[in-house]
Amino acid sequence: MNKTFSLLFFIKKNKIRTKGIAPIYLRITIEGKIADIDAKRYIDLSA
C-alpha cells in the first residue's frame, strides 16, 4: 500500500516578534491529513 506525503517549511508572518523575527513552521501532510509543527527556529525578516 503506497502513501503520499509532503514536507513544507513556511514562515508565520502573523506571529512576528518585537525584534522583527518570525517563527519557522513545518507542515507535514500524509494522505491529506495536515499537521503544523513549530520548528523552534526564527528568521530575521529585515535581512
CNS distance restraints for C-alpha pairs under 8 A (distance, minus, plus):
assign (resid   3 and name CA) (resid  30 and name CA) 7.21 0.50 0.50
assign (resid   3 and name CA) (resid  31 and name CA) 6.31 0.50 0.50
assign (resid   4 and name CA) (resid  30 and name CA) 5.89 0.50 0.50
assign (resid   4 and name CA) (resid  31 and name CA) 5.57 0.50 0.50
assign (resid   5 and name CA) (resid  28 and name CA) 7.21 0.50 0.50
assign (resid   5 and name CA) (resid  29 and name CA) 5.30 0.50 0.50
assign (resid   5 and name CA) (resid  30 and name CA) 4.34 0.50 0.50
assign (resid   5 and name CA) (resid  31 and name CA) 6.34 0.50 0.50
assign (resid   6 and name CA) (resid  28 and name CA) 5.87 0.50 0.50
assign (resid   6 and name CA) (resid  29 and name CA) 5.22 0.50 0.50
assign (resid   6 and name CA) (resid  30 and name CA) 6.77 0.50 0.50
assign (resid   7 and name CA) (resid  26 and name CA) 6.89 0.50 0.50
assign (resid   7 and name CA) (resid  27 and name CA) 5.78 0.50 0.50
assign (resid   7 and name CA) (resid  28 and name CA) 4.88 0.50 0.50
assign (resid   7 and name CA) (resid  29 and name CA) 6.65 0.50 0.50
assign (resid   8 and name CA) (resid  26 and name CA) 5.65 0.50 0.50
assign (resid   8 and name CA) (resid  27 and name CA) 5.06 0.50 0.50
assign (resid   8 and name CA) (resid  28 and name CA) 6.65 0.50 0.50
assign (resid   9 and name CA) (resid  24 and name CA) 6.77 0.50 0.50
assign (resid   9 and name CA) (resid  25 and name CA) 5.65 0.50 0.50
assign (resid   9 and name CA) (resid  26 and name CA) 4.51 0.50 0.50
assign (resid   9 and name CA) (resid  27 and name CA) 6.29 0.50 0.50
assign (resid  10 and name CA) (resid  24 and name CA) 5.71 0.50 0.50
assign (resid  10 and name CA) (resid  25 and name CA) 5.38 0.50 0.50
assign (resid  10 and name CA) (resid  26 and name CA) 6.42 0.50 0.50
assign (resid  10 and name CA) (resid  27 and name CA) 7.69 0.50 0.50
assign (resid  11 and name CA) (resid  22 and name CA) 6.51 0.50 0.50
assign (resid  11 and name CA) (resid  23 and name CA) 5.93 0.50 0.50
assign (resid  11 and name CA) (resid  24 and name CA) 4.66 0.50 0.50
assign (resid  11 and name CA) (resid  25 and name CA) 6.15 0.50 0.50
assign (resid  12 and name CA) (resid  16 and name CA) 7.40 0.50 0.50
assign (resid  12 and name CA) (resid  22 and name CA) 6.24 0.50 0.50
assign (resid  12 and name CA) (resid  23 and name CA) 5.85 0.50 0.50
assign (resid  12 and name CA) (resid  24 and name CA) 6.46 0.50 0.50
assign (resid  12 and name CA) (resid  25 and name CA) 7.03 0.50 0.50
assign (resid  13 and name CA) (resid  22 and name CA) 6.02 0.50 0.50
assign (resid  13 and name CA) (resid  23 and name CA) 7.78 0.50 0.50
assign (resid  15 and name CA) (resid  22 and name CA) 6.14 0.50 0.50
assign (resid  15 and name CA) (resid  23 and name CA) 7.04 0.50 0.50
assign (resid  16 and name CA) (resid  20 and name CA) 6.03 0.50 0.50
assign (resid  16 and name CA) (resid  21 and name CA) 5.60 0.50 0.50
assign (resid  16 and name CA) (resid  22 and name CA) 4.48 0.50 0.50
assign (resid  16 and name CA) (resid  23 and name CA) 7.29 0.50 0.50
assign (resid  17 and name CA) (resid  21 and name CA) 5.39 0.50 0.50
assign (resid  17 and name CA) (resid  22 and name CA) 6.16 0.50 0.50
assign (resid  20 and name CA) (resid  44 and name CA) 6.10 0.50 0.50
assign (resid  20 and name CA) (resid  45 and name CA) 6.04 0.50 0.50
assign (resid  20 and name CA) (resid  46 and name CA) 6.82 0.50 0.50
assign (resid  21 and name CA) (resid  42 and name CA) 6.07 0.50 0.50
assign (resid  21 and name CA) (resid  43 and name CA) 5.34 0.50 0.50
assign (resid  21 and name CA) (resid  44 and name CA) 4.44 0.50 0.50
assign (resid  21 and name CA) (resid  45 and name CA) 5.79 0.50 0.50
assign (resid  22 and name CA) (resid  42 and name CA) 5.39 0.50 0.50
assign (resid  22 and name CA) (resid  43 and name CA) 5.52 0.50 0.50
assign (resid  22 and name CA) (resid  44 and name CA) 6.67 0.50 0.50
assign (resid  22 and name CA) (resid  45 and name CA) 6.97 0.50 0.50
assign (resid  23 and name CA) (resid  38 and name CA) 7.49 0.50 0.50
assign (resid  23 and name CA) (resid  39 and name CA) 7.66 0.50 0.50
assign (resid  23 and name CA) (resid  40 and name CA) 7.13 0.50 0.50
assign (resid  23 and name CA) (resid  41 and name CA) 5.94 0.50 0.50
assign (resid  23 and name CA) (resid  42 and name CA) 4.41 0.50 0.50
assign (resid  23 and name CA) (resid  43 and name CA) 6.50 0.50 0.50
assign (resid  24 and name CA) (resid  38 and name CA) 6.61 0.50 0.50
assign (resid  24 and name CA) (resid  39 and name CA) 5.75 0.50 0.50
assign (resid  24 and name CA) (resid  40 and name CA) 7.07 0.50 0.50
assign (resid  24 and name CA) (resid  41 and name CA) 5.62 0.50 0.50
assign (resid  24 and name CA) (resid  42 and name CA) 5.61 0.50 0.50
assign (resid  24 and name CA) (resid  43 and name CA) 7.03 0.50 0.50
assign (resid  25 and name CA) (resid  36 and name CA) 6.63 0.50 0.50
assign (resid  25 and name CA) (resid  37 and name CA) 5.63 0.50 0.50
assign (resid  25 and name CA) (resid  38 and name CA) 4.62 0.50 0.50
assign (resid  25 and name CA) (resid  39 and name CA) 5.13 0.50 0.50
assign (resid  25 and name CA) (resid  40 and name CA) 7.86 0.50 0.50
assign (resid  26 and name CA) (resid  36 and name CA) 5.69 0.50 0.50
assign (resid  26 and name CA) (resid  37 and name CA) 5.13 0.50 0.50
assign (resid  26 and name CA) (resid  38 and name CA) 6.35 0.50 0.50
assign (resid  26 and name CA) (resid  39 and name CA) 6.18 0.50 0.50
assign (resid  27 and name CA) (resid  34 and name CA) 6.78 0.50 0.50
assign (resid  27 and name CA) (resid  35 and name CA) 5.68 0.50 0.50
assign (resid  27 and name CA) (resid  36 and name CA) 4.46 0.50 0.50
assign (resid  27 and name CA) (resid  37 and name CA) 6.32 0.50 0.50
assign (resid  28 and name CA) (resid  34 and name CA) 5.77 0.50 0.50
assign (resid  28 and name CA) (resid  35 and name CA) 5.29 0.50 0.50
assign (resid  28 and name CA) (resid  36 and name CA) 6.46 0.50 0.50
assign (resid  28 and name CA) (resid  37 and name CA) 7.96 0.50 0.50
assign (resid  29 and name CA) (resid  33 and name CA) 5.39 0.50 0.50
assign (resid  29 and name CA) (resid  34 and name CA) 4.51 0.50 0.50
assign (resid  29 and name CA) (resid  35 and name CA) 6.50 0.50 0.50
assign (resid  30 and name CA) (resid  34 and name CA) 6.73 0.50 0.50
